[in-house]
Structure formats: structure tokens, C-alpha cells
Amino acid sequence: MCSEMVMMIWTVSAVLLNMIGQGMVLSYPSSLLPGLQSENSTIKVDFNTAAWLSSSIGLAGIPGFLLSSYFMDIWGRKVAHGLIIIPGTIGWSLVYAANNIPTLMIARILGGMTAGGTVGLGAVVIGEYTDPKHRGMFLNLKTAAVCMGGMLVHALGHFVDWRTIALVALVPHILALGIICSWPESPSWLALKKQFEKSEQSFYWLRGKTTQSRKEIEELIRAQKESLQLSSKKISLGGRIKEFFRKFLRKDFTKPLVIVILGTFLLEASGRHIFPAYAIKIINAVTGDSSQSFYYTLAIDIIITTSAVFSSILVKMFKRRTLLFVSGFSAVAVLMSVCLYLFLVSRDLISSERTWIPIMMFVAYFILANLGCTPIPLALIGEVFPLAHRGIGSCCGGLSLSIVLNIGLQVAPYLMASVKVYGTFAILGATTGIVLMILFFILPETKDKTLQEIDDYFKYGKFKDVRENNDDDEVNVKMIT
């Protein structure tokens, strides 16, 4: 059992290293933009260009999602993960060598492609390579890794310039690429491609040979053989296009897609990407003291990262729904309270001297948000899509995330300039509350469920509990209502 856990940790470590790189890409504007806007900068940037440098990774994520979805379906998860890292490594190299805005913009776009491509792909890899009992923990650690990358950028930004940070950001991608070379291919992808013997070998390499692992791989192969029997006819190009659009009429595709799209809105509305990108600006506005902004920002980074790691522990103890909705609605209540406090301060109805009060309230908010609202939406991409739809599903979810991310990063500076920090976060809090209410009625509980059981849920509307009959070695299926 210990060796299987080591194999899973080794495999997942490459995904987590990529997530650290993603966190550095997202938080990089907090070091890049002040450096460009300083008086001694050789590269000059205006307000509008700065906003585009920050938000361009959102739109750049779209080709990243498209490429990773195509690669993972055609060449498998291992090759796709290796290929999608390449634009990011080139991007950071260009940042280091840049002497003008176009070069920086190209570099940010390349970084955005890798960041976008690894969101869905990383979740799929963790979902397919780990067992159900540890899957939630590893998926939540993705968020902790992103937070760690953001914290690293904010910490380095106080001591070194933005070019040096770009060199440091190359390290996670290079290490991840080396680990990926040692992976086996995904058992799920091999089964999808009718390579059942290799699928079984890969599965046992990752999970060992136990009674539970045998049942799980047998159920996966059985389900894929049944699916192949139903779709054994060769399909023309025109037929494939029609089949693609028919997916949007299938309940087992549309319902997971709606859940994932709502999850992307929840992720952005919780401030997951807005705060790292504009952390110092937000802290300056709240405290009115730029000299202490670095220490406040670093302290909040440490707390956010710690809470994300803690979430990975809680997800093994509590159901996904319980963790999401309890922490989510609590986070909304705290956020609305801090917005009201800052509004009253702006109207001189209460003293502005106690700046520690809104800071502590923001800390409480980010702790609560990072327990459920930020890790669980990203985890859903790797859990809810059935195997037959996983490539296109993660692509569509990624497109939604890229568009929402770009809009959020583009609009945030204008909102903070017009309705201030309290107005911006009040809008985000209201959006979070609405999305949580919708998800409350449509999100299934996925804790400790195998991916095949989740697949069956979206096909049949109920979970199927697969148990082995010891008397005749047949599989009994019991519907769980």
C-alpha cells in the first residue's frame, strides 16, 4: 500500500509543480507592473496596456485548453501534459529577455496557454491516476500549489526584479517535465482506445493489486467494452461533427458542463485570481499605507496557502457538498460584512484608523473561500465528466474559465477605480452567493466515488454501487437513491 501511495504522489507531483508555475503566472503582474511603471524602467506602460498585460493570460488560456483537450484525446494524458508545458517555458524565457511591450505580451500569452492548458488536464490526470479515497485531497492540493506559486512571486518581488522572478519561474516547469517522462499512460485513456491489457498494467503500476483495485479496473474495462459495442460502426468526418454537436443534447454531458461552468464563475467571483494579480493595490486601498503593503500581502498569502492545504485534509473528512456550502455561504457573509465596514469608513461614519479590522476580515474571508469555493470548482473538472466526454468537457470548461478570468482581470481595475474595493468585492460576493444557491440544487456528492460511479450517475441519474458477489463472482448493481 505504501509503494502505491508513493507512485501516486510521484505522479501528482508533476501536476502540482505545474500548478505552482500557474500561480506564478497569475500573480506575476503584482511584480511586473510596478517594475514597468517605475521611473527608471526602460519599458514604459500606460494604464490600458498594463490591464492587458495582466488579463491577456485569460484569453491565451483558450488555445491552451483547445490544444490540451485535443492532445489528451489523441495522444494521451502523458504526452499532452509534456507538450503543454513548452509554451510556458518559452514564455518565461522571453520575459527575461524582453526589452519592449510586444515581447512581454507574447510571453504572457504563451504563459497563459500553459496555465490554461494545465487546469483541465491536471485535474483529469489526478482524477484518473489516483484512487477515490485520495482523489479529493490531491485535487485540492492543486489549489494549494497555485496559492504557493502566487506567494512565491509576492515574496520574491520584494527582493529581486521581475526579470529574475521569470528565471525562477522556469524551475517548476522543467522539474515537472522530467517527472512526466517517467509516467505510465492513463489507464482510462488506454481503455478508451481499446488497449485493455496496457490499461490493466498501468492501473496496477499506479494502484497495486488489491481486491478493490481489481474490481475498479474490471468495472472500467467492462463499461468501455459495452460502450464500444454500442458504437462499433466507423464514423465519417461529417458523422463526427454531428456527434460532437449531439453531445450538447445529452444529459450526461450538459449537466456536468453546467456544473463546471458555474464552478468557473464561483472560482472567479471568490477573488481567486483577482486578488493575487492586484494584491498590493487592494491592500494599499484598504490600509492607506503603501509602506506595509508587502507584509500584509505576504501574511495573507501564507494564510491563503495554509487554508488551501488544510482544505485538502478536510476534504477527506467531510463530504464535498458540506465543505463547499458551509464554507461558501460563511465566506459570503464575511465578505459582505467587510464591504459594509469599508463603505462606512469611506463615508466617515466610522474611524479609518483601525485598518487591522478589515484586514482581519479579509483574512477570514480568504480562509473560508479557500476551503471550498476555490479548490472544489477546479476539482470538478477532473471528476464530473464521463470518460467519453472528458476531453471535450474539460475543453468547454476551460474555455469558460478563460473567458471569465479574462473578464475578471480586465474589469477589476476599472471597478476598483469607480466603485472602490468595497464595491468591487460586494459585486463578487453577490455573484458567489447566487452561484452557490444554484449549485446547491444540482451538484451531486462525489466523495469516495470512483470515476465510473460518477459516470453512471450522470448517465442514469443515480449512483450505482458496484459490489462483488462472493458466491458466484457476478457483479450486482444496486441503485442508490
KAVENRA-V320014 format. One record per pair of residues at least 6 apart in sequence whose ideal C-beta (glycine too) atoms are under 8 Angstrom apart, sorted by sequence separation. I is the first residue (numbers start at 0). J is the second residue. D is the distance in whole Angstrom. If there is no record, write none. Layout:
i = <I | I>
j = <J | J>
d = <D | D>
This chain:
i = <34 | 96 | 97 | 189 | 206 | 246 | 247 | 266 | 267 | 283 | 286 | 343 | 344 | 455 | 456 | 468 | 35 | 274 | 344 | 385 | 418 | 455 | 456 | 467 | 468 | 35 | 36 | 44 | 70 | 71 | 74 | 126 | 129 | 155 | 156 | 189 | 190 | 234 | 314 | 384 | 414 | 415 | 418 | 445 | 448 | 455 | 466 | 35 | 70 | 93 | 94 | 97 | 125 | 155 | 189 | 203 | 206 | 283 | 286 | 313 | 340 | 383 | 384 | 414 | 453 | 465 | 466 | 93 | 202 | 279 | 282 | 443 | 452 | 465 | 187 | 452 | 465 | 466 | 32 | 67 | 70 | 93 | 94 | 125 | 126 | 152 | 155 | 186 | 189 | 310 | 380 | 381 | 384 | 411 | 414 | 452 | 464 | 36 | 70 | 93 | 94 | 125 | 184 | 186 | 202 | 203 | 279 | 282 | 344 | 380 | 443 | 452 | 463 | 464 | 35 | 92 | 202 | 279 | 282 | 448 | 451 | 463 | 464 | 90 | 91 | 186 | 463 | 464 | 66 | 67 | 90 | 93 | 94 | 122 | 125 | 151 | 152 | 185 | 186 | 340 | 341 | 380 | 462 | 463 | 32 | 35 | 66 | 89 | 90 | 183 | 184 | 199 | 202 | 279 | 282 | 340 | 380 | 461 | 462 | 90 | 183 | 198 | 278 | 461 | 90 | 91 | 122 | 186 | 443 | 459 | 461 | 32 | 63 | 89 | 90 | 121 | 337 | 340 | 28 | 31 | 32 | 183 | 198 | 199 | 278 | 87 | 90 | 183 | 198 | 278 | 63 | 86 | 87 | 90 | 148 | 337 | 28 | 86 | 336 | 337 | 28 | 87 | 88 | 195 | 86 | 87 | 86 | 87 | 333 | 337 | 85 | 195 | 83 | 84 | 190 | 195 | 83 | 86 | 186 | 190 | 193 | 333 | 334 | 25 | 333 | 24 | 187 | 191 | 83 | 84 | 186 | 190 | 83 | 193 | 330 | 333 | 80 | 83 | 330 | 329 | 330 | 80 | 327 | 79 | 80 | 326 | 327 | 330 | 326 | 330 | 76 | 80 | 326 | 327 | 326 | 327 | 66 | 325 | 326 | 76 | 324 | 52 | 59 | 63 | 67 | 76 | 322 | 323 | 55 | 59 | 63 | 67 | 71 | 322 | 323 | 58 | 59 | 62 | 63 | 66 | 67 | 52 | 56 | 59 | 60 | 63 | 64 | 68 | 76 | 48 | 52 | 55 | 56 | 59 | 60 | 63 | 64 | 67 | 68 | 71 | 76 | 323 | 51 | 55 | 58 | 59 | 62 | 63 | 67 | 322 | 56 | 57 | 60 | 61 | 63 | 64 | 42 | 52 | 56 | 59 | 60 | 64 | 42 | 44 | 55 | 59 | 60 | 285 | 319 | 41 | 42 | 128 | 313 | 42 | 56 | 60 | 127 | 56 | 113 | 127 | 299 | 306 | 310 | 319 | 372 | 127 | 302 | 306 | 310 | 314 | 383 | 42 | 124 | 127 | 269 | 306 | 309 | 310 | 123 | 265 | 299 | 303 | 307 | 383 | 17 | 24 | 31 | 295 | 299 | 302 | 303 | 306 | 311 | 372 | 382 | 287 | 298 | 302 | 306 | 310 | 386 | 14 | 288 | 299 | 303 | 307 | 13 | 17 | 20 | 94 | 95 | 287 | 307 | 94 | 286 | 382 | 385 | 386 | 285 | 385 | 95 | 383 | 94 | 95 | 382 | 31 | 285 | 286 | 385 | 92 | 285 | 385 | 91 | 345 | 383 | 91 | 129 | 130 | 282 | 285 | 345 | 91 | 92 | 128 | 91 | 341 | 341 | 342 | 341 | 342 | 88 | 91 | 340 | 130 | 339 | 24 | 27 | 338 | 88 | 337 | 338 | 87 | 88 | 130 | 24 | 338 | 24 | 337 | 338 | 84 | 88 | 24 | 25 | 24 | 334 | 335 | 338 | 84 | 274 | 334 | 21 | 84 | 20 | 21 | 334 | 335 | 20 | 334 | 81 | 84 | 270 | 17 | 21 | 21 | 271 | 331 | 334 | 81 | 270 | 18 | 80 | 81 | 269 | 17 | 331 | 271 | 330 | 331 | 77 | 80 | 271 | 14 | 18 | 269 | 17 | 269 | 327 | 328 | 331 | 77 | 76 | 77 | 266 | 14 | 77 | 265 | 266 | 328 | 76 | 77 | 327 | 75 | 76 | 14 | 75 | 266 | 14 | 265 | 266 | 324 | 76 | 323 | 11 | 75 | 262 | 263 | 10 | 11 | 75 | 262 | 324 | 262 | 323 | 324 | 11 | 71 | 259 | 262 | 10 | 11 | 262 | 10 | 323 | 25 | 259 | 7 | 258 | 259 | 7 | 22 | 26 | 30 | 153 | 320 | 7 | 18 | 21 | 22 | 25 | 26 | 29 | 30 | 33 | 152 | 319 | 18 | 21 | 22 | 24 | 25 | 26 | 29 | 255 | 259 | 320 | 15 | 19 | 22 | 23 | 27 | 30 | 153 | 258 | 259 | 319 | 7 | 11 | 15 | 18 | 19 | 22 | 23 | 26 | 30 | 34 | 35 | 149 | 153 | 318 | 319 | 14 | 18 | 21 | 22 | 26 | 29 | 34 | 319 | 16 | 19 | 20 | 22 | 23 | 255 | 256 | 318 | 4 | 11 | 15 | 19 | 22 | 23 | 255 | 317 | 7 | 18 | 22 | 31 | 255 | 30 | 284 | 19 | 252 | 272 | 276 | 280 | 314 | 252 | 255 | 259 | 263 | 267 | 27 | 30 | 251 | 262 | 266 | 273 | 277 | 281 | 260 | 272 | 273 | 276 | 277 | 280 | 284 | 285 | 157 | 252 | 256 | 259 | 260 | 263 | 267 | 272 | 284 | 27 | 156 | 251 | 255 | 259 | 263 | 266 | 267 | 273 | 277 | 249 | 252 | 256 | 260 | 264 | 281 | 153 | 157 | 252 | 256 | 259 | 263 | 267 | 23 | 27 | 263 | 246 | 153 | 154 | 23 | 24 | 153 | 23 | 246 | 154 | 150 | 153 | 20 | 23 | 243 | 150 | 20 | 149 | 150 | 19 | 20 | 150 | 17 | 146 | 149 | 150 | 270 | 273 | 16 | 17 | 20 | 16 | 146 | 147 | 270 | 16 | 17 | 146 | 269 | 16 | 268 | 268 | 13 | 14 | 143 | 146 | 226 | 13 | 16 | 145 | 268 | 269 | 13 | 223 | 268 | 143 | 222 | 13 | 142 | 143 | 12 | 13 | 264 | 265 | 268 | 140 | 143 | 10 | 139 | 140 | 142 | 143 | 9 | 13 | 265 | 264 | 265 | 139 | 140 | 9 | 10 | 139 | 261 | 265 | 137 | 136 | 139 | 135 | 136 | 138 | 261 | 262 | 261 | 136 | 135 | 136 | 135 | 258 | 133 | 132 | 258 | 135 | 257 | 258 | 254 | 10 | 191 | 190 | 191 | 6 | 7 | 6 | 7 | 187 | 6 | 3 | 187 | 255 | 3 | 251 | 254 | 3 | 2 | 252 | 251 | 0 | 250 | 251 | 0 | 53 | 146 | 53 | 142 | 222 | 142 | 143 | 218 | 219 | 142 | 219 | 222 | 141 | 218 | 215 | 139 | 142 | 138 | 139 | 141 | 215 | 141 | 138 | 139 | 138 | 135 | 138 | 138 | 29 | 33 | 25 | 29 | 134 | 218 | 28 | 29 | 134 | 26 | 28 | 29 | 25 | 26 | 29 | 25 | 214 | 26 | 22 | 214 | 221 | 127 | 122 | 126 | 122 | 125 | 126 | 218 | 122 | 123 | 124 | 210 | 122 | 123 | 118 | 122 | 121 | 122 | 119 | 118 | 119 | 187 | 123 | 29 | 123 | 122 | 120 | 119 | 119 | 119 | 119 | 118 | 116 | 115 | 118 | 115 | 115 | 135 | 135 | 132 | 131 | 131 | 71 | 72 | 131 | 71 | 72 | 131 | 69 | 68 | 71 | 68 | 127 | 126 | 68 | 69 | 67 | 68 | 67 | 64 | 65 | 68 | 64 | 67 | 64 | 65 | 63 | 64 | 61 | 64 | 60 | 61 | 64 | 63 | 60 | 61 | 60 | 61 | 59 | 58 | 57 | 58 | 60 | 57 | 60 | 57 | 57 | 58 | 56 | 57 | 56 | 57 | 54 | 55 | 57 | 54 | 57 | 56 | 57 | 54 | 53 | 54 | 50 | 51 | 50 | 53 | 50 | 50 | 46>
j = <40 | 102 | 103 | 195 | 212 | 252 | 253 | 272 | 273 | 289 | 292 | 349 | 350 | 461 | 462 | 474 | 42 | 281 | 351 | 392 | 425 | 462 | 463 | 474 | 475 | 43 | 44 | 52 | 78 | 79 | 82 | 134 | 137 | 163 | 164 | 197 | 198 | 242 | 322 | 392 | 422 | 423 | 426 | 453 | 456 | 463 | 474 | 44 | 79 | 102 | 103 | 106 | 134 | 164 | 198 | 212 | 215 | 292 | 295 | 322 | 349 | 392 | 393 | 423 | 462 | 474 | 475 | 103 | 212 | 289 | 292 | 453 | 462 | 475 | 198 | 463 | 476 | 477 | 44 | 79 | 82 | 105 | 106 | 137 | 138 | 164 | 167 | 198 | 201 | 322 | 392 | 393 | 396 | 423 | 426 | 464 | 476 | 49 | 83 | 106 | 107 | 138 | 197 | 199 | 215 | 216 | 292 | 295 | 357 | 393 | 456 | 465 | 476 | 477 | 49 | 106 | 216 | 293 | 296 | 462 | 465 | 477 | 478 | 105 | 106 | 201 | 478 | 479 | 82 | 83 | 106 | 109 | 110 | 138 | 141 | 167 | 168 | 201 | 202 | 356 | 357 | 396 | 478 | 479 | 49 | 52 | 83 | 106 | 107 | 200 | 201 | 216 | 219 | 296 | 299 | 357 | 397 | 478 | 479 | 108 | 201 | 216 | 296 | 479 | 109 | 110 | 141 | 205 | 462 | 478 | 480 | 52 | 83 | 109 | 110 | 141 | 357 | 360 | 49 | 52 | 53 | 204 | 219 | 220 | 299 | 109 | 112 | 205 | 220 | 300 | 86 | 109 | 110 | 113 | 171 | 360 | 52 | 110 | 360 | 361 | 53 | 112 | 113 | 220 | 112 | 113 | 113 | 114 | 360 | 364 | 113 | 223 | 112 | 113 | 219 | 224 | 113 | 116 | 216 | 220 | 223 | 363 | 364 | 56 | 364 | 56 | 219 | 223 | 116 | 117 | 219 | 223 | 117 | 227 | 364 | 367 | 117 | 120 | 367 | 367 | 368 | 120 | 367 | 120 | 121 | 367 | 368 | 371 | 368 | 372 | 120 | 124 | 370 | 371 | 371 | 372 | 112 | 371 | 372 | 123 | 371 | 100 | 107 | 111 | 115 | 124 | 370 | 371 | 104 | 108 | 112 | 116 | 120 | 371 | 372 | 108 | 109 | 112 | 113 | 116 | 117 | 103 | 107 | 110 | 111 | 114 | 115 | 119 | 127 | 100 | 104 | 107 | 108 | 111 | 112 | 115 | 116 | 119 | 120 | 123 | 128 | 375 | 104 | 108 | 111 | 112 | 115 | 116 | 120 | 375 | 110 | 111 | 114 | 115 | 117 | 118 | 97 | 107 | 111 | 114 | 115 | 119 | 98 | 100 | 111 | 115 | 116 | 341 | 375 | 98 | 99 | 185 | 370 | 100 | 114 | 118 | 185 | 115 | 172 | 186 | 358 | 365 | 369 | 378 | 431 | 187 | 362 | 366 | 370 | 374 | 443 | 103 | 185 | 188 | 330 | 367 | 370 | 371 | 185 | 327 | 361 | 365 | 369 | 445 | 80 | 87 | 94 | 358 | 362 | 365 | 366 | 369 | 374 | 435 | 445 | 351 | 362 | 366 | 370 | 374 | 450 | 80 | 354 | 365 | 369 | 373 | 80 | 84 | 87 | 161 | 162 | 354 | 374 | 162 | 354 | 450 | 453 | 454 | 354 | 454 | 165 | 453 | 165 | 166 | 453 | 103 | 357 | 358 | 457 | 165 | 358 | 458 | 165 | 419 | 457 | 166 | 205 | 206 | 358 | 361 | 421 | 168 | 169 | 205 | 169 | 419 | 420 | 421 | 421 | 422 | 169 | 172 | 421 | 212 | 421 | 107 | 110 | 421 | 172 | 421 | 422 | 172 | 173 | 215 | 110 | 424 | 111 | 424 | 425 | 172 | 176 | 113 | 114 | 114 | 424 | 425 | 428 | 175 | 365 | 425 | 113 | 176 | 113 | 114 | 427 | 428 | 114 | 428 | 176 | 179 | 365 | 113 | 117 | 118 | 368 | 428 | 431 | 179 | 368 | 117 | 179 | 180 | 368 | 117 | 431 | 372 | 431 | 432 | 179 | 182 | 373 | 117 | 121 | 372 | 121 | 373 | 431 | 432 | 435 | 182 | 182 | 183 | 372 | 121 | 184 | 372 | 373 | 435 | 184 | 185 | 435 | 184 | 185 | 124 | 185 | 376 | 125 | 376 | 377 | 435 | 188 | 435 | 124 | 188 | 375 | 376 | 124 | 125 | 189 | 376 | 438 | 377 | 438 | 439 | 128 | 188 | 376 | 379 | 128 | 129 | 380 | 129 | 442 | 145 | 379 | 128 | 379 | 380 | 129 | 144 | 148 | 152 | 275 | 442 | 130 | 141 | 144 | 145 | 148 | 149 | 152 | 153 | 156 | 275 | 442 | 142 | 145 | 146 | 148 | 149 | 150 | 153 | 379 | 383 | 444 | 140 | 144 | 147 | 148 | 152 | 155 | 278 | 383 | 384 | 444 | 133 | 137 | 141 | 144 | 145 | 148 | 149 | 152 | 156 | 160 | 161 | 275 | 279 | 444 | 445 | 141 | 145 | 148 | 149 | 153 | 156 | 161 | 446 | 144 | 147 | 148 | 150 | 151 | 383 | 384 | 446 | 133 | 140 | 144 | 148 | 151 | 152 | 384 | 446 | 137 | 148 | 152 | 161 | 385 | 161 | 415 | 151 | 384 | 404 | 408 | 412 | 446 | 385 | 388 | 392 | 396 | 400 | 161 | 164 | 385 | 396 | 400 | 407 | 411 | 415 | 395 | 407 | 408 | 411 | 412 | 415 | 419 | 420 | 293 | 388 | 392 | 395 | 396 | 399 | 403 | 408 | 420 | 164 | 293 | 388 | 392 | 396 | 400 | 403 | 404 | 411 | 415 | 388 | 391 | 395 | 399 | 403 | 420 | 293 | 297 | 392 | 396 | 399 | 403 | 407 | 164 | 168 | 404 | 388 | 296 | 297 | 167 | 168 | 297 | 168 | 391 | 300 | 297 | 300 | 168 | 171 | 391 | 300 | 171 | 300 | 301 | 171 | 172 | 303 | 171 | 300 | 303 | 304 | 424 | 427 | 171 | 172 | 175 | 172 | 303 | 304 | 427 | 174 | 175 | 304 | 427 | 175 | 427 | 428 | 174 | 175 | 304 | 307 | 387 | 175 | 178 | 307 | 430 | 431 | 176 | 386 | 431 | 307 | 386 | 178 | 307 | 308 | 178 | 179 | 430 | 431 | 434 | 307 | 310 | 178 | 307 | 308 | 310 | 311 | 178 | 182 | 434 | 434 | 435 | 310 | 311 | 181 | 182 | 311 | 434 | 438 | 311 | 311 | 314 | 311 | 312 | 314 | 437 | 438 | 438 | 314 | 314 | 315 | 315 | 438 | 315 | 315 | 441 | 319 | 441 | 442 | 441 | 205 | 386 | 386 | 387 | 204 | 205 | 205 | 206 | 386 | 206 | 205 | 389 | 457 | 206 | 454 | 457 | 207 | 207 | 457 | 457 | 207 | 457 | 458 | 209 | 276 | 369 | 277 | 369 | 451 | 373 | 374 | 449 | 450 | 374 | 451 | 454 | 374 | 451 | 449 | 374 | 377 | 374 | 375 | 377 | 451 | 378 | 377 | 378 | 378 | 378 | 381 | 382 | 275 | 279 | 272 | 276 | 381 | 465 | 276 | 277 | 382 | 275 | 277 | 278 | 275 | 276 | 279 | 276 | 465 | 278 | 275 | 467 | 474 | 381 | 377 | 381 | 378 | 381 | 382 | 474 | 379 | 380 | 381 | 467 | 380 | 381 | 377 | 381 | 381 | 382 | 380 | 380 | 381 | 450 | 389 | 296 | 393 | 393 | 393 | 393 | 394 | 396 | 397 | 397 | 397 | 397 | 400 | 400 | 401 | 445 | 446 | 447 | 447 | 448 | 389 | 390 | 449 | 390 | 391 | 450 | 390 | 390 | 393 | 391 | 450 | 450 | 393 | 394 | 393 | 394 | 394 | 393 | 394 | 397 | 394 | 397 | 397 | 398 | 397 | 398 | 397 | 400 | 397 | 398 | 401 | 401 | 400 | 401 | 401 | 402 | 401 | 401 | 401 | 402 | 404 | 402 | 405 | 403 | 404 | 405 | 404 | 405 | 405 | 406 | 404 | 405 | 407 | 405 | 408 | 408 | 409 | 408 | 408 | 409 | 408 | 409 | 409 | 412 | 412 | 413 | 412>
d = <6 | 7 | 5 | 7 | 4 | 5 | 6 | 8 | 7 | 5 | 7 | 5 | 8 | 8 | 5 | 7 | 5 | 6 | 5 | 8 | 8 | 7 | 8 | 6 | 5 | 7 | 6 | 7 | 6 | 4 | 8 | 6 | 5 | 7 | 7 | 5 | 4 | 7 | 6 | 4 | 7 | 5 | 8 | 6 | 8 | 4 | 8 | 4 | 3 | 6 | 6 | 6 | 7 | 5 | 4 | 7 | 8 | 5 | 7 | 6 | 7 | 8 | 7 | 4 | 8 | 6 | 6 | 8 | 7 | 8 | 5 | 8 | 6 | 8 | 8 | 6 | 6 | 7 | 7 | 6 | 6 | 6 | 4 | 5 | 7 | 6 | 6 | 5 | 6 | 7 | 8 | 8 | 8 | 7 | 7 | 8 | 7 | 7 | 7 | 4 | 8 | 5 | 7 | 7 | 8 | 8 | 5 | 5 | 8 | 5 | 6 | 7 | 5 | 5 | 7 | 8 | 4 | 7 | 5 | 7 | 8 | 7 | 8 | 8 | 7 | 5 | 6 | 5 | 8 | 5 | 4 | 7 | 8 | 6 | 7 | 8 | 8 | 7 | 4 | 7 | 6 | 5 | 8 | 7 | 5 | 8 | 7 | 8 | 7 | 8 | 6 | 6 | 8 | 6 | 8 | 6 | 8 | 5 | 4 | 7 | 4 | 7 | 5 | 6 | 3 | 7 | 7 | 7 | 8 | 8 | 6 | 7 | 7 | 5 | 4 | 6 | 5 | 7 | 8 | 7 | 7 | 5 | 7 | 7 | 7 | 7 | 8 | 7 | 7 | 8 | 7 | 4 | 5 | 7 | 7 | 4 | 7 | 7 | 6 | 6 | 4 | 7 | 8 | 5 | 4 | 3 | 5 | 7 | 6 | 7 | 8 | 8 | 8 | 6 | 6 | 8 | 6 | 8 | 7 | 6 | 8 | 5 | 5 | 7 | 5 | 6 | 7 | 6 | 4 | 8 | 7 | 4 | 6 | 7 | 6 | 6 | 7 | 6 | 4 | 5 | 5 | 6 | 8 | 6 | 8 | 5 | 8 | 8 | 7 | 6 | 7 | 6 | 4 | 5 | 4 | 5 | 7 | 8 | 7 | 6 | 8 | 8 | 7 | 7 | 8 | 5 | 6 | 4 | 6 | 4 | 4 | 4 | 6 | 5 | 7 | 8 | 7 | 6 | 6 | 6 | 7 | 6 | 6 | 7 | 5 | 7 | 5 | 7 | 7 | 6 | 6 | 5 | 7 | 3 | 7 | 3 | 6 | 7 | 8 | 7 | 8 | 5 | 7 | 6 | 7 | 5 | 8 | 4 | 4 | 7 | 6 | 7 | 6 | 7 | 8 | 7 | 7 | 6 | 3 | 8 | 2 | 6 | 7 | 6 | 6 | 7 | 7 | 7 | 6 | 7 | 6 | 7 | 6 | 6 | 6 | 7 | 5 | 7 | 7 | 7 | 8 | 7 | 6 | 8 | 7 | 4 | 5 | 4 | 5 | 8 | 8 | 7 | 7 | 7 | 7 | 8 | 7 | 7 | 8 | 8 | 7 | 5 | 5 | 7 | 8 | 7 | 8 | 6 | 6 | 7 | 7 | 4 | 8 | 8 | 5 | 7 | 8 | 6 | 6 | 5 | 7 | 8 | 7 | 6 | 5 | 7 | 7 | 7 | 6 | 8 | 5 | 7 | 6 | 7 | 4 | 7 | 8 | 6 | 7 | 4 | 4 | 6 | 4 | 6 | 6 | 8 | 5 | 7 | 6 | 8 | 6 | 7 | 5 | 7 | 7 | 7 | 8 | 6 | 8 | 7 | 7 | 5 | 7 | 6 | 5 | 7 | 6 | 5 | 4 | 8 | 6 | 8 | 8 | 8 | 8 | 8 | 8 | 4 | 5 | 8 | 8 | 5 | 7 | 8 | 5 | 5 | 7 | 7 | 4 | 5 | 8 | 8 | 7 | 5 | 6 | 7 | 7 | 6 | 7 | 8 | 8 | 5 | 7 | 4 | 7 | 5 | 8 | 4 | 6 | 8 | 8 | 8 | 6 | 7 | 7 | 5 | 8 | 5 | 7 | 7 | 5 | 7 | 4 | 5 | 5 | 8 | 7 | 5 | 6 | 8 | 5 | 7 | 6 | 4 | 6 | 6 | 7 | 7 | 7 | 5 | 8 | 8 | 7 | 4 | 5 | 6 | 6 | 6 | 7 | 7 | 5 | 5 | 4 | 6 | 6 | 4 | 6 | 5 | 7 | 6 | 6 | 8 | 8 | 5 | 7 | 6 | 8 | 6 | 8 | 3 | 8 | 8 | 7 | 6 | 7 | 7 | 8 | 5 | 5 | 7 | 8 | 8 | 8 | 7 | 6 | 7 | 6 | 6 | 5 | 7 | 7 | 6 | 8 | 6 | 7 | 5 | 8 | 4 | 8 | 4 | 7 | 8 | 8 | 8 | 8 | 8 | 6 | 6 | 8 | 6 | 8 | 6 | 8 | 7 | 5 | 6 | 5 | 6 | 4 | 6 | 7 | 6 | 6 | 8 | 6 | 7 | 5 | 7 | 4 | 7 | 2 | 7 | 4 | 4 | 6 | 8 | 4 | 8 | 5 | 6 | 7 | 5 | 6 | 4 | 6 | 6 | 4 | 5 | 8 | 6 | 6 | 8 | 6 | 4 | 8 | 5 | 8 | 7 | 4 | 4 | 7 | 5 | 5 | 8 | 7 | 7 | 7 | 5 | 7 | 5 | 7 | 7 | 8 | 6 | 6 | 8 | 8 | 8 | 7 | 7 | 7 | 8 | 8 | 6 | 5 | 8 | 7 | 6 | 6 | 7 | 8 | 6 | 7 | 8 | 7 | 7 | 7 | 6 | 5 | 5 | 6 | 8 | 7 | 5 | 5 | 7 | 5 | 7 | 8 | 7 | 6 | 4 | 4 | 8 | 6 | 5 | 7 | 8 | 8 | 6 | 5 | 6 | 6 | 8 | 8 | 7 | 7 | 7 | 5 | 5 | 8 | 8 | 8 | 6 | 5 | 6 | 8 | 7 | 6 | 4 | 7 | 8 | 7 | 5 | 6 | 7 | 7 | 4 | 4 | 6 | 6 | 5 | 5 | 8 | 7 | 7 | 8 | 5 | 7 | 8 | 4 | 7 | 7 | 7 | 5 | 5 | 6 | 5 | 5 | 4 | 7 | 4 | 5 | 8 | 8 | 8 | 6 | 5 | 7 | 4 | 7 | 8 | 4 | 6 | 8 | 7 | 4 | 4 | 8 | 4 | 5 | 5 | 6 | 5 | 7 | 6 | 6 | 8 | 7 | 8 | 7 | 7 | 7 | 6 | 7 | 7 | 5 | 5 | 7 | 5 | 5 | 7 | 6 | 4 | 5 | 7 | 8 | 5 | 5 | 8 | 7 | 8 | 6 | 8 | 6 | 6 | 4 | 5 | 7 | 7 | 8 | 7 | 6 | 7 | 7 | 6 | 7 | 7 | 6 | 8 | 8 | 7 | 6 | 5 | 8 | 6 | 8 | 7 | 8 | 6 | 5 | 8 | 6 | 4 | 7 | 8 | 4 | 7 | 7 | 5 | 8 | 5 | 7 | 8 | 7 | 6 | 5 | 8 | 7 | 8 | 4 | 6 | 7 | 7 | 5 | 6 | 4 | 6 | 7 | 8 | 6 | 7 | 7 | 7 | 6 | 4 | 7 | 6 | 7 | 7 | 7 | 5 | 6 | 8 | 5 | 5 | 7 | 7 | 4 | 8 | 5 | 5 | 7 | 6 | 6 | 7 | 7 | 7 | 6 | 8 | 8 | 6 | 3 | 7 | 5 | 6 | 7 | 8 | 7 | 8 | 8 | 4 | 5 | 7 | 3 | 8 | 8 | 5 | 7 | 8 | 7 | 6 | 8 | 6 | 7 | 7 | 3 | 7 | 6 | 5 | 6 | 8 | 6 | 6 | 7 | 5 | 8 | 6 | 6 | 5 | 6 | 8 | 4 | 5 | 6 | 8 | 8 | 8 | 5 | 8 | 6 | 7 | 6 | 6 | 8 | 8 | 3 | 8 | 7 | 6 | 7 | 5 | 8 | 3 | 8 | 7 | 6 | 8 | 8 | 7 | 6 | 6 | 8 | 7 | 5 | 4 | 8 | 8 | 6 | 5 | 8 | 7 | 7 | 8 | 8 | 4 | 5 | 7 | 3 | 8 | 7 | 8 | 8 | 8 | 5 | 6 | 8 | 8 | 4 | 5 | 4 | 8 | 8 | 6 | 8 | 6 | 8 | 8>
